[in-house]
Amino acid sequence: AGLAVQLACVSGRGPRVTLGTPRVRDRAGPVRERTTGVGLRIHDYLYFQVLSPGDIRYIFTATPAKDFGGIFHTRYEQIHLVPAEPSEACGELSNGFFIQDQIALVERGGCSFLSKTRVVQEHGGRAVIISDNAVDNDSFYVEMIQDSTQRTADIPALFLLGRDGYMIRRSLEQHGLPWAIISIPVNVTSIPTFELLQPPWTFW
């Protein structure tokens, strides 16, 4: 039950238990509506909070891959979110040493979502967060699916809005930091509404 609570995903676009029809699209398909119904739904959304740097100390929303990757079996109170170099993570990473036992922040593009996940896994990462390469995307979640290679990946893979990924990277660049410190997953249903720190550039 504890794990289910930690991984609780709230219906609707935001950290409240509401009715909602979030818009999701696959890698090449048009936007479509997915009805979530009432109450909690596991695996629709997963939340993480940036603890440092302070100017992006917000709770972010991500969506797990549809048909590949693992799940979080534990909550990481503090773990590094390391932007991959190169950012698309389609091959060897120049900063792979820093991704070992941490979480990688990767950009969409250049290769499949599964390929990126496997690269991070091979570098010892515990999970990968793949942000859209459209930096103005602040509302559409891409449904990450397997490619045609019949390969697998074991670590969790999450999709992040392009605007969120851009703002995290920009903050790290401005502060000259190699990574952010995050807590993941976050149970937003246990946080009072007035304490929910949401990104001001994203409509929940």
Helices and strands as residue ranges (DSSP letters): H 2-6, E 23-26, E 32-33, E 46-52, G 54-56, E 59-64, E 76-83, H 96-99, E 103-107, H 113-122, E 127-131, E 141-143, E 157-160, H 162-175, E 180-184, G 188-190, G 193-195
